[in-house]
Amino acid sequence: MNVERELEELESDVDMEQEDLEISIENVVASASLDQKIDLLAIMKVFRNVEYRPKQFPGLVFRLKRPKTATLIFGSGKMVCTGAKSEKMAHSAVKKVVRELKNNGIIILSKPKIVIQNIVASANLHGKIDLETAADIMDNVMYEPEQFPGLIYRMGVPKVVMLLFASGKLVCTGAKHEGMVQEAVEKLHVLLKDYELLYYE
């Protein structure tokens, strides 16, 4: 009976810790390639929701309301989608742009090859972080409070960069899939607790 109770308590502790790590995906950047040249002027003539100023920037900006994203399209057939809040949303945004182009007479010969390039996420550990001590005892960190209020921590595995703030909030960048974000934040949380750098008021 005692063993069962202990297991239940352990499970609730784990649940509590995972709830503490309030993680939200802020932006997913995906690249895509169509392996063909695209006539950007033709796109501009057909669509209203695009921006194309070749003297300022070589790409055309194609905005979608649903999902709310902006996709850069280049004459080479390369595309970059930003603004998605999940990997799934990034994939569906690129596919929707290609579908809209096709439906409006822009010839697209192949399916886009989509690759997630970067995921930016934020998290809240709901405790204060002792950044000065962290800068002294942690490896791979940079902390110059006169220039930037956050501590920059380069994690080896998974390979991401974390910005830590004294408030307990952090930003994770460089992840290639959502699982990497979860793993990195959980790993950092454990590290901060082990080093006694996280405290609750």
N, C-alpha and C positions, 0 to 999 in steps of 0.2 A: 504493500500500500504506500509506504514511504517513498519507494523508488518511483512509483507512478506520479506521486505529488511533486517529487524533485524534477521529473521529466517535464511535467506541466509548467512548473516555474521556469525551467530553462527555456522552454518554448516561448513563454510569454516575455522573457527577457530578450530573446532574439527578435520577437515581433516588435517590442518596444524600440530596440536599437534601429531596426529597419524603418520604423515610423519616424524616428528622430532624423534620419537622413532624408530630409525633404528634397528630393532631386527633381529638377524639371529641365527638360530639353528646351533650349532657347533658339537654337538655329542648327539646321543640318545643311551642309554644303555638299552637293553632288555634282559630279561632272558626267557628261555623256558625249558620245561620239556617234555621228551618223555615217561616217566614212564616205562623205560626198560633199561637193561644194553646194552652198546655199546662196540663193539670190536675195540678199537682205532688202534691197530696194523693192522687190516684188512683194515681200512681206509687209513692208511699210505702206504700200499702196492699198493693201487689202484690209489691214487691221487698224483700229483706232487706239487700242490699248498698248501701243508700242512706242518706244523712243529710239530714234536712231540719228545720231549726230556724228557722222564719220570723221569730221575734222577734230572732234574732241576725244572720241573713243571709238575703236574699231568694231565694237559689238553692238548688237541691237538688244534692247531690253524689252522682254515680253512679260507683262504682268498678268497674273491670274487672280481673280477674287476668291475662287474656291478650287483647290486650297490656296490660301493667300501666300503667294510666292512671286519671286522675280527670276526669270530665266534669261541669262545672257546667251545670245546666239551669234556665232561668228561665221563669217563667209566660208571658213574651212570645214564647217559642219560640226565644229566643237560647240558644246553647250555647258553652261554652269548654272545650276539652280540654287538659289539661296532663299532663306526665310521659312523653310519647312520646319515643323515641330517634331517630326519623327522620320525614321528611314522610309517607312511606308508612304508617308505624305510626299517625300522627295521623289520617290519612284513614280507615284501617281501623277505628280505635277509635270514631270518630264514627259511622261506618256501622253498626258492631256495636251501639252503644247504641240507635240508631234502630230497628234490626232487632229487638232484644230488647223494646223498647217496643211495637212493632207486634204481635209474637208473643204479648204478654201483654195484648192488648185495648186498648192506648192508641192512639187513632186519630191517625195521622200521614198527612197528605194529600200532602205533596210530599217530594222528595229534599232532603237538607240541602245548602245552599250553603256549602262549606268554604273558608276562607281562612287561610293560614299567617300568623300575626301576629308571631311572634318565635322565633328559634332561638338558644339559648344553647349555646355550645361551649367546650371547653377545649383547649389545645394545649401542647405542651412543645417548646421549641426546643433543648433539650439543651446550653444554654450559659448563662452568667451575663449579665444585662443591667445596664448601667451607667445606673441610673435618674436619678441626679443630673445627669449630663451630658445625658441625653435630655431632661430637663425644661428645660435651658438652650437646647438647640439645635433641638428639634423644635417645630413649630407645633401648635396645638389640643390642648395637653396641660395636665393639672392634676396637681400632685404636692405633697401635704402629708403627709409621712411621720409627723408627730406624730398625725395623725387617722386615716390609712389607709396601710398599707404599700405599696400598689400605685400605679402611675402610670396615670392615666386619659387615654386618647388617643382623640379623636373623628376618625375617618377620614371623608373627604369622599366618595370613590368606592372601593369600595362604601360606602354610608352605614351604618356600624356603630360601636359603641363598644368599645374594647379596654381591658382591665385588664392591665397588665404588671407582673410581679413580678421582683425581682432574681434569683430562682432560675432564670429562663428559662421559667417557666410563665406562661400568659396565659389570659384568658377573653374570648371574643368574644360580644357580645350585640347584638340589633337586626337580625340578618339575616332576610330573608324567604324565602330558599331555601338549600339546602345548598351550592350553588355559590358563593354570596356568602361563606360562611365560608371555604372553600378559597382563594378569590381574596384575601380580606382578610388571612388569615394569611400567605400567600405574599408579598403586597405588603409587609406589615410586616417580614417576615424579610429581604427585600431591603433595605428602608429602614434597618433596624438594622445590617446588614452594611456598607452604603454609608457610614453615619455612624460606623462602627467602634464601635458600642455593645454588640456581642455578642462575648463572649470565652469561650474554652474553657480550662478549667484542666487 
